[in-house]
Amino acid sequence: MGWNAHITVACVVERAGRFLLVEERADDGRLVLNQPAGHWEEGETLQDAAVRETLEESAWDVAPTDLVGLYAYKPVHLDHGFLRVAFAARALRHHPQRPLDEGIERAVWMSREELAACVDRHRSPMVLLAIDDYLAGKRYPLDLVHHLR
């Protein structure tokens, strides 16, 4: 039982054909692209975690609208994997003066084509896959996720 997976959340936010992404420093120092994403914390719903992470990493308030998908990924260089819960979300308000999380350089809006042209800069294969699923209409009701207390 030495293997474990980290549960993360992400938001796919589209506005006028462009997607909200963040440039962040990976552990190896590279500048990579990712959706606003992060770890689910104790006491939060998955949706609350996605809203919090998006605000902390991009300075955008968002409202989740749908579940896009679940993505399991195990990088070969790590001893753990990730289960990402990706939500579609609507951009509500930008807070340009808000400081971003440590390691986040900036938030950027990119088209699918711009993102596909730089796959070597993606944090993981989950980044483009979630956008492609979103564009393919893969959207599920938020009440698919149940939080039991």
Secondary structure, DSSP 8 states (H G I E B T S, - for coil): ---EEEEEEEEEEEETTEEEEEEEE-TTS-EEEE-SEEE--TT--HHHHHHHHHHHHHSEEEEEEEEEEEEEE--TTSSEEEEEEEEEEEEEEE-TTS---TTEEEEEEE-HHHHHTTGGGBSSTHHHHHHHHHHTT--B-GGGS----
